[in-house]
Amino acid sequence: MELSWRRSSHSDNLGGNCVELAQLGEDVGIRDSKDPEGPKLALGPTAFRALLKYLKQQ
């Protein structure tokens, strides 16, 4: 199955520090845009919302 990875519209194409997200059923996949073949993380909806909340507070 081919995943459709997305990057924030605030990111540029210069290879900066970006993460990409993909929909994995109900879960969300996360990867480093500089290493697309590297490790990936899958978070369920509750964990993903908690991560976003935490990041917004930083």
DADAVEN-V271419 format. One record per helix or strand of 2 or more residues. SS is the DSSP state (A for helix, B for strand). FROM is the first residue (numbers start at 1). TO is the last residue. If there is no record, write none. Layout:
# DADAVEN-V271419
((SS,FROM,TO) (SS,FROM,TO))
This chain:
# DADAVEN-V271419
((B,6,7) (B,19,24) (B,27,32) (B,40,43) (A,45,57))
